């Protein structure tokens, strides 16, 4: 299919506090777009303040797909996102509108545009065993174990990044191959849309850091600590 025959889609990307939501709300008043959230935290219900989720007034003015779709105790992967996003993009296009994908989870953007390697589905028994081991020796030690079997993945992860360390170890246990090796075998899939990519990147990083600091203070004032306590009470582990 020729590129100029493809339906349009917009990627609006940027780091935390770069102003993505404000731009998206402005665009929805000017263009026939529907917003799809590209954020690995906003998918979870009841996590509002700590994730800087758009408030009710903003969502009433500019509805977002893929917000508040699962409980915090559930898992949601890049593969889940890709499946959901492709379905929504097709639906939006069929309605004669333009998909506007907004967020800062770059793995999701990458998965959507390039496809995913054939990684296995989550295995709860293995995850439970890995969690139990981590509770005993700590996630930094689990990170060291990952470095022995998949040094490439371990090198890009922080020692306390428990979710990604767990996933990489899980993949190795299931397949006997490093996650990085499976990604290297990946065959790119063509996203059937003509993409306009917009990146909001402040020229002065200090400005961004100041915005993030201000946002955190506003979260505390809005009841972030109380929200965490409520989450622990509602979703005990």
N, C-alpha and C positions, 0 to 999 in steps of 0.2 A: 504494500500500500504506500502510495506517495505521501511524504511528510505533510504536504499542504492539504491532503484529504483527511488527515487524522483529526478527531475532535480535540478541542483545546482543554488544557488543565493547567492550573497555576500552583506552583510550590512557593509558599511563603515561609522562609526558614530564618532562624536566628537564635542566639543564645538567650538564656533567662533574662527577663527584664529589658529586652531590646525593643519592645513596643509592638510585637506581632499582633496581639489581640486588637489593639487600637486601629492598626492598619487594616486588619481583616474586617472589622466593623465598618470602617469607612468604605472599603471596597464593596461590601454587600449593599450599600446604599447607592452605589454608582454602576454596578455591573450585575448581570443575571447569574450570580454565583450562589452555591451552597457550600458551607464550610464543613470540612472533615478535619477533626482534631488529629494531629500527629504527635501525641504525647503519651509516653508510657505510664505516667502517673494519673492523668485525667480520666483514664478508663475506669478507675475505681470509685465506687460509691462511698459516700461519707468522708472522703478525704478532700476537703474543700479549701480550708485555709492554708494548710501546709503545701498544697500543690499549686496555689495561686489560681485556682479554678475560676473562670469567669463567673461573676455573680448573676443572680436571677434576672436582674434588669438587662444585663448585657445579653444573656442567652435568649431572653424574650425578643430582643431587637435583632439578634444575629444567632439563630439556633446553630448548634454544633453537633454534628454526628460524632459518634464514638466517645462521648463523655458519659460517665455514670452508667456503664454497661455491665460491670461485674462487681462482686464483693471483694474486699481486700484480701480475703483468704483464698481467692481463686488465682490461677496463673493466666497470663496473657503474653503470648510470644510475638516475635516479629512475623512469624508465619501466620498467626491468627490475625494480626493487623493487615497483612497483605491480602488475605482472603476477604476480610471485611471491607477494606478500602476499595479493592477492585469491584466488588459487588455494588458498593455505594456509588462509585464513579460511573459505572454503567447506568445505574438508576437515575442519577443526576443528569447525565448526558441525554438519556431517553426523555427526560422532562424538558429538554431544550435549554438546560442551564449548564454552567461551567463548574466543574469541581475545583474548589479552592482548598488546598491542603495546607494547614497551618500548624506549625509546632517546631520543637527543637530536638526531637528524638531522631538523630540523624541515621541511626541504624534502621529505623522504620522507612525513612525516605530511600535509603540504599536498597532495602529489601524490596520495596515497591517498584523501584526503577530497574533493578538488575535481576530480581528473582533471588531465590535462596538455594543453597546446596541441599542435598538430600539428607538433612539432619533428622535423626529419629524423634519420635514423639516422646514426651516426658514419661518417665517411669517412676511412679510414686514410691515403689518399694526401694529403689536405688536412692532416691532423694531422701527418704526417711533415714536410710542407713548413713548417707553422707552427712546429714544434719546431726545425727547422733554422734558420729565421729568428730565433727567440728565442735560440738558442745564439749567434748572431752579434751581436744588438743588445741582448739582455736582455729579461726579461719586463716590467719597468717601461716600456720603450719600446713593447712590444706592447700594454700597457695604454693608452698614449697613442693608439695606432692605433685601439684599440677605442673610445676616447672620441670619435673623429671620426665613427664610423658608428653607435654605439649608446651615447650619453652616459648614458642612464638605467642601463643595466647596468654600465657602467664606474664610475659613481658609487658603486655598492654593493659593488664589488670592491676588494680591496687590490691594489696594483701587483705583488705577487709571488704572487698567487693563480693560478698558472699553469694549473691544470686548468680553472678556470671561465673564465679569459680565453681559453684555447684553444677551449673549447666555444663561447663567444659569437662568436668570430671565424669558427669553422668554420660555425656556423649562418648567419652573414651571407654567407659565400662561397657556400654551397649555395643559399640561398633569395633572396639579394639584399635581405633584410629584417632589421631589428634583432630580436634575441631578445626584447627588451622589447615590441616591437610585436606579435610573435607571441603572447606571453603575454597581451597586452591583448585579443586576439581569442578567447581561451580561453572555451569554454562549460563551465560547471560541470557535473560529473557527480555524481549523487546516489549516495553510498555506502549500499548497502542493509543498514545495520546501525543499531541503536539504540546510540549511543555514550555511554559514561561516560568523561569526560576527567579525568585526575588529573595535576596539575602539581606537581612537587616544586621549590619555589623558596625557598631559605633566606631568612629575613627580614633577616639580617645578611650582606651580601656579603663581609665580611672573613672570616667563618666559612668560606664557600665557597672563597675564595682560599687560606686556610690549608690546607684539605683538598686542594686541587689541588697546592699546593707539597709537602705531605706525600706525596701520591701520586707525584709526580715523583721525590722522593728514594727512595721505595720501588722505583720502576721501575729507577733506577740501581743500587740494591743487588741487585735481582733479575736484573740482567744485560742491561739495555736496550741498552747499547753493543754488547755481544757479539751480541745479536739482530740489530741493524742490520748488523753486519759479516757475519753469516751470510746475511742476506737479499741483500746485495750480491753475495756469492759464489755463492749459489744461483740468483739471478735477475739475471745481468749485463745491462746495457742495451746 
